[in-house]
Amino acid sequence: MDIYAKLKEILSELVSKDSIDIDSITPETELDELGLDSLDNAQLIISIEEAFDLPETTPEEMASIVTVKDVKDLIEKKRLTK
């Protein structure tokens, strides 16, 4: 499964199905457009760390995440440094 597909799967668990069509999520989609608050973002990070077996994300890294592409880039970066 590619990174975007797995991210969509994780996001579908966090996003209210009534508020957004999961299939409409693109790399440019901003997390706040999905209705995610800071607690949801923290849960997203925990979920991707577990799903992709990544080291813990720093607060600075979390603060830099705005779009779905930012999450993907973080996953790729952490995979390289692991």
C-alpha angles and dihedrals in degrees: 000000000000123000096255092050092051091046091053089050091051093044091050088061091053101039123078106248091221094056102055142011106243090211089062092063111115132177088263094054110119116227092231089057086063091057094250116154127198092276091051090049090052090050089049090054092048090049094051092046089055097040094049097031093239132164118257117291117238122230088247091055091048091051091054094058113102106137138035087253089057089056091049091049090050091052091050092047093049092047089057094050096044 
